[in-house]
């Protein structure tokens, strides 16, 4: 305080003197004490003092200089502060009293900045390769790979055997191993284009979409539950998965695939399916713990959406800029919140998304259903009860702290019931039918403290719940979808200073990164189109790189989630651009791209390990051979069931719950996770359809490195653990597959060889046959001693084969 | 296509045949823990010699009430049933309760314990004898006020998903001393926790480092037992055949990854045979079983886990996380809390005593606490029942304790104000606790990092200071 008084008196003195000379009295202060953090190279908190316009505009927290009012200017408060967390400059000598006085006098005199001294903005990482336009170098996959190998004097590998090729190709394109018959037919096929024919067959298979959906769902952090403590089931999440499978099977151009997921709801005359595509964003986690601050929860969700989109399409780690300008990549905190604003402007909307054949039965049953429902509600006088209940809820919202019991009630309703406050405050006549229905249902299930002492009424509610459940279970309801739409309130986005949602700075408009070409249209739809604009240097590179990764185990840029300055450099930059350019020029056809890759000689090389490659290129970055790749968790289960011929191949539909060992679901919060085992053939559907409960995932998925689906995952990383061995050895599903395999080959003349061919996809060598025959003998002796049936020895053979390394890898 | 085929013939050279021979396998292995190394869990040296070799984390999920156990607030009784002066509550942000709620005095009786005179309540009588062994922290502070974010923050240093947990970091840094058991084991009691699997996930670290759940009833590790109808002779014969086929394939294609798989099957088999021995308490003396409270209620479940934890660290397990659910006493504080302490007080005290008498406490770090504490003011969810009052989540000034390897016992760190709202001395942030735990294991928390998404990550995010006062 004394210092303040002192400086004020100095100010008064200074003001009486001649006007301040900016370049002599003020600019040197900025130059010496401020520009290090608020200058051309770095603009901490968005603030810079090397340019008048920018300096007067201020930073992310707002203006810091108020012309004519030094006392109200943040900059003066900062240079005078005694608090170490506030004072500026934070390090180095403080401003002298005289310097403070000059600064104050200059501000009080109107803060005139005579001429722009601003240096051209230097953006970090602006010269980084990934931000440069995509080139169109002439060549092919093989020519680029060979040129590089030649330069390194590393010869390529020979072509893989035909049995290896068909197994590799089928697993890579549709996720299933070939049958023994398919292998035999391909090996015997003398036609020169036999391989290419196979490629076309697999690209046209309805299982192609299933295989490639998995990669996309990893990025989209798809799950069948909310996550966090409550981890409520999302019974309709699969509708989005269905959309992805269909789009991939139809070879929907990737630009359209992008636009529909980012902003399908905003397309002119958007179809239901286009809206369903925005379910991408609804895969975000929802924290329904009752005590959660809704504003904070929403903030976290939009952060997650922003980060997911930038990782998935742009291959950038924008998340750093939530709290501060990105330290390495050209992403300012302001730009981050411009991206954030795109999603802040959207609201969650659940809608009817009927599949083929659903509409007729629904419409026929609807009038009777509505009438019966209303009759039930009326019979139990629900409308009147709800009316008074709503009054109490509104009163509680308006007077927090008055009645703790009701405070708790509205808090938990807000957490469990999306848009609760908004709907309860919407006049009855203006509510949609869906909103009103949801409110009735919520009320009937959670009547709340108002009626807690009325035992009779409690019984009535129970009765009604049972009746409504029965009515609902008989009604052919439409499939629902979780989507987004423009937010009715168009909320303003403000920068969260230091990433803190409570500490809001200046407002920003939706937008993107200035290092990249500008958006041609505003808003989320404009952003979606911008992502796939021909002059966007990132998206096509990121996408083709990730596809490459699936075929070779490693992207041309290894860090497929990050092609920014901190990511790895591309091993073959020209090949990457060639693929990106031809992807865009080929009308964004994913199937065409896949065809180009798998028909290359590079792809068809043997994966046999080579010491010379290991020595020179331990990561196999130069592609002197193919890589041996681990099958995904889902594929391992699929392949085992397929070997037993018990895999159900139906495409699409709801999630399934195969048998779960005891103690897994029990890990869920308060024993709330219910796992009702699927019956019949649903138990044997592909792994893609296994219900993903975020807090208690299916053990096979965890053991074999499937992502946790909380954040976007750009590449799975295979591990090699004893738990995997236990899983394959002892999980009943693999025993069942082994038994089925033994049963289906019971009448095979060369049973041992036949089983080997089914599981491994090639003819066994003599020594392998001998190993298995020795095992079979030993096993028969054991079974005899144990008094068990000798037939079980064949189940043993099947178990051995399903546990080999070769079975869970592709060569 | 014919053109491409001929180009392929021309350009791609003939078969390159290599035998696997006597190549030095180890040299060829990928270093970063992803799969290829035969054992990414092999013991590794830390940055300096840590005093603790293992950690047992006694996680009391939900937020234990510090002012009813470790931090007496007699002044609170003055305001019992009345709102407290606003100067105490002005910056208060709570999950459910409004700041104007009435104070809730604690009816607990506290007494000074041990030479240090550390105050403990009558709900934890067994711990009274151990006051001189534990370092009590009364000034814990966290960033989260809800369970799942709070648990993420405690175990991963961030309220956002995707980071590795403390146990995963420990095993990543130190490997495991055990050849037959996982390096990071999770034991649960009660119902499931809010955090579930995210309390022991490996995040962006290889999944090798994630916690393995051990169940005290039924099958201790998932899929540990042979499936029905498969005898151990059959299992062994099968494993031998698998090994033969894998070795033959290794000789053919030469991928060292196959060697790692062969090893993982051997480890799996050793786990199958050694886990039952671990679970077999028949060689424990009656005194030991009685000390823990095994075989009697309400202690049996927690006591079994506590004794298992001791047996695990004896066998070289690096990190044991014991998750005990339901310390979230929003309602019926007195009875709900008593239920928890009755079930755990004796086993926890027994664990410390047992480790001590076996000379294991010096090399085992034991940590006790929840994801946050509880409020001095009351939460009432049923206005008609006065016994119903409980306490809401409180992120500031809650209590935890540490004991054993590297920790100086018999002392209290930090203070809270007279009503227990704020920290008045020596605030310990969760990141500081994490830095201190890593320090006890021999790590500089700034240097135990993993590169992900273009930068180095660590357990303590960009914060954390070792609390030197805690150290022996």
Interface residues (C-beta under 8 A of the other chain):
Chain A: X142 X146 X155 X156 X157 X158 X159 X192 X193 X196 X227 X228 X229 X231 X285 X287 X289 X290 X291 X292 X293 X300 X303 X304 X317 X319 X320 X328 X400 X401 X403 X404 X405 X407 X408 X411 X449 X452 X453 X559 X561 X562 X564 X565 X566 X567 X599 X601 X604 X605 X606 X607 X608 X609 X610 X611 X614 X618 X619 X628 X630 X661 X662 X663 X664 X666 X667 X668 X669 X670 X671 X672 X673 X695 X696 X697 X699 X702 X703 X705 X708 X710 X711 X717 X718 X719 X720 X721 X722 X723 X724 X725 X726 X727 X729 X730 X731 X732 X735 X765 X767 X768 X771 X772 X774 X775 X778 X779 X782 X783 X785 X786 X788 X792 X796 X799 X800 X801 X803 X804 X805 X806 X809 X811
Chain B: X1 X2 X4 X5 X7 X8 X11 X12 X13 X14 X15 X16 X18 X20 X23 X28 X30 X34 X35 X36 X40 X93 X94 X95 X96 X97 X98 X99 X100 X101 X145 X146 X147 X148 X149 X159 X160 X161 X162 X182 X188 X191 X192 X193 X194 X195 X196 X197 X198 X201 X206 X207 X208 X210 X212 X213 X215 X218 X219 X221 X222 X223 X224 X225 X226 X227 X228 X229 X230 X231 X233 X234 X235 X237 X238 X239 X240 X241 X242 X244 X245 X246 X248 X249 X250 X252 X253 X254 X255 X256 X257 X258 X260 X261 X262 X264 X265 X267 X268 X271 X272 X325 X379 X380 X381 X382 X383 X384 X392 X393 X453 X454 X455
